Amino acid sequence: MRTMLRTLTLTACLVLAAVLACAAGEEELRQAETGWAAAVQKNDLAALQRILGDRLIYSHSTGVIEDKKEYLERLRKGAQKYELIEHASMNIRAYGDSGVVASRVRMKGISNGQPFDNQLLMLHMWVKQAGRWQLVAHQTTRLP
């Protein structure tokens, strides 16, 4: 009976530890996501250099796909400027050192001299590398 009780207690502790680790990962991802949005709105290229993964795939709702260098260059030149990135909702899933954030967002700004104010579905893939979360994939879909 004692062995069974110890086994159940150990199992419960392991399950609780896994749940707590997952919740901590999801909170870290929420902070990474809001940090990305703040850096983009401020056009903080130094912060984005750290936040964006070196092998980033950045797929805009227009169908344009850029890598990290191309995306940062558009921001640097002012060809892409974000005045607002507002998360209406966030669905976050952590999977160890990776995670997915599915959001509904409003993005407002200027792209190639043309203003935009879009309601979007956004999917971000994050990977934890060297102890920090990096955005490795971005995909947006425009809502009607």
C-alpha positions, 0 to 999 in steps of 0.5 A: 500500500505504501509503495502504491501511495508513493507511486501515486504521489510521485506521479502527481508531482511529475504531472504538476511539474509538467503543467507548471513548466508549460504555463511558464513557457506560455507566459514567456511566449506571451512576453516574447510576442508583446516584446516583438509587437513593441519593437516593431511599432518603435522600429527598434531594429536593434531589438528586432535583430535579437528577437528575429531568428537568423533563418526567419520566414516572414510571410505578409498577408500580401503574399510577399515572403521575406527573410530576416535581412530583407524584412529588417531592410524594409523597416530600416528604409521606412518602406514598411512602418507599423503605427499599431499592432494590437492583439485582440486575442492570443492562443499560446502553445508551448512545446518545450523549446518551441511554441506557437502563438495564433492571434487575431490582430489589428495592424495599422501603418504604411507599406510602400507609401500606401496606408493600411489598416488590417484585421488579421489572423497571425501565426508565429512560430517561436524557438528558444535558443541560447536561453531566449525566445526567437521568432522564426516564422510569421504568417498573416492572413487578412480578414474581410 
